[in-house]
């Protein structure tokens, strides 16, 4: 297939790994470095330096894209175990889809966009306190 396929493959696998790491530890800042390191090592061992970079970038994008899903679910009363189970299942599906040509690139764009959309729709943290203020 060529280098474009393996770069997209490791980009998608890195995205899936980032989602899986955030599913286990719900803070993206804590999981970004380990996920990126593991994805980079896997990309380097199995293909080369370009694939290692793609895996690391995918892990960063996956971590930051999945964090709003986890924090929103936990804030609304979801359990950690249920959230982790569902996101790990989603990460497995993302990893499987990464083997389809071009879908690794699509995953690396779609997951952060989905997270950005959720983050933008989230209400302000203290929006209800305005009703308590005396004018």
C-alpha positions as CSV (number, residue, x, y, z in Angstrom):
1,X,0.0,0.0,0.0
2,X,2.7,2.5,0.9
3,X,3.8,4.8,3.7
4,X,0.5,6.8,3.6
5,X,-1.4,3.6,4.8
6,X,0.9,2.8,7.7
7,X,1.0,6.5,8.8
8,X,-2.8,6.5,8.8
9,X,-2.9,3.2,10.5
10,X,-0.7,4.3,13.4
11,X,-2.5,7.7,13.6
12,X,-5.7,5.8,14.1
13,X,-4.2,3.3,16.5
14,X,-2.7,6.2,18.5
15,X,-6.1,7.8,18.6
16,X,-7.7,4.6,19.9
17,X,-4.9,4.3,22.5
18,X,-5.5,7.9,23.7
19,X,-9.2,7.2,24.1
20,X,-8.5,4.0,26.0
21,X,-6.1,5.8,28.3
22,X,-8.6,8.5,29.1
23,X,-11.2,5.8,29.7
24,X,-9.0,4.4,32.5
25,X,-7.7,7.6,33.9
26,X,-10.2,10.4,33.3
27,X,-7.7,13.3,33.0
28,X,-6.1,13.9,29.6
29,X,-3.2,15.7,31.1
30,X,-2.1,12.6,33.0
31,X,-2.6,10.2,30.1
32,X,-1.2,12.2,27.2
33,X,2.4,11.5,27.8
34,X,2.2,7.7,28.5
35,X,-0.2,7.2,25.6
36,X,1.9,9.2,23.2
37,X,5.1,7.4,24.3
38,X,3.5,3.9,23.9
39,X,2.1,4.9,20.5
40,X,5.4,6.3,19.4
41,X,7.3,3.2,20.5
42,X,4.9,0.9,18.7
43,X,5.0,3.0,15.5
44,X,8.8,3.0,15.6
45,X,9.2,-0.7,16.3
46,X,6.7,-1.9,13.7
47,X,7.3,0.7,10.9
48,X,9.6,3.7,11.3
49,X,9.9,7.3,12.5
50,X,7.1,8.8,10.5
51,X,4.7,6.2,11.9
52,X,6.0,6.8,15.4
53,X,5.3,10.5,15.1
54,X,1.8,9.7,13.7
55,X,1.1,7.4,16.6
56,X,2.1,10.0,19.1
57,X,0.0,12.7,17.5
58,X,-3.0,10.4,17.3
59,X,-2.6,9.6,21.0
60,X,-2.6,13.3,21.9
61,X,-5.6,14.0,19.7
62,X,-7.5,10.9,21.1
63,X,-6.8,11.9,24.7
64,X,-7.9,15.4,24.4
65,X,-10.9,14.5,22.2
66,X,-12.2,11.9,24.7
67,X,-11.7,13.8,27.9
68,X,-14.9,15.9,27.5
69,X,-16.9,12.7,27.1
70,X,-15.5,11.2,30.3
71,X,-15.8,14.4,32.4
72,X,-19.3,15.1,31.1
73,X,-20.5,11.6,31.8
74,X,-19.0,11.5,35.3
75,X,-20.4,15.0,36.1
76,X,-23.9,13.9,35.1
77,X,-23.9,10.9,37.4
78,X,-22.3,8.1,35.3
79,X,-20.2,5.6,37.0
80,X,-16.5,5.2,36.4
81,X,-16.7,1.6,35.6
82,X,-19.5,2.0,33.1
83,X,-17.9,4.9,31.4
84,X,-14.6,3.1,31.2
85,X,-16.2,0.0,29.8
86,X,-18.1,1.9,27.0
87,X,-15.0,4.0,26.1
88,X,-12.8,0.9,26.0
89,X,-15.3,-0.7,23.7
90,X,-15.2,2.5,21.5
91,X,-11.4,2.4,21.5
92,X,-11.4,-1.2,20.3
93,X,-13.8,-0.2,17.5
94,X,-11.5,2.7,16.6
95,X,-8.5,0.5,16.6
96,X,-10.3,-1.9,14.2
97,X,-11.4,0.9,11.9
98,X,-7.8,2.2,11.8
99,X,-6.9,-0.8,9.6
100,X,-9.3,0.4,6.8
101,X,-7.3,2.7,4.5
102,X,-7.8,6.5,5.2
103,X,-10.1,5.9,8.2
104,X,-7.1,6.5,10.6
105,X,-6.8,10.0,9.3
106,X,-10.6,10.5,9.7
107,X,-10.5,9.2,13.3
108,X,-7.7,11.6,14.2
109,X,-9.8,14.5,12.9
110,X,-13.3,13.3,14.1
111,X,-12.5,12.4,17.7
112,X,-11.1,15.9,18.7
113,X,-13.9,17.6,16.8
114,X,-16.4,15.6,18.7
115,X,-14.7,16.5,22.0
116,X,-14.5,20.2,21.0
117,X,-18.2,20.1,20.2
118,X,-19.1,18.6,23.5
119,X,-16.8,21.1,25.3
120,X,-18.5,24.0,23.6
121,X,-22.0,22.8,24.4
122,X,-21.2,22.3,28.1
123,X,-22.9,24.8,30.4
124,X,-20.8,27.3,32.4
125,X,-19.7,25.9,35.7
126,X,-21.4,28.4,38.0
127,X,-24.3,29.5,35.7
128,X,-26.9,28.9,38.4
129,X,-25.3,31.2,40.9
130,X,-26.6,34.3,39.1
131,X,-30.1,33.5,40.3
132,X,-29.0,33.9,43.9
133,X,-27.5,37.3,43.5
134,X,-29.4,40.2,45.0
135,X,-29.9,43.2,42.7
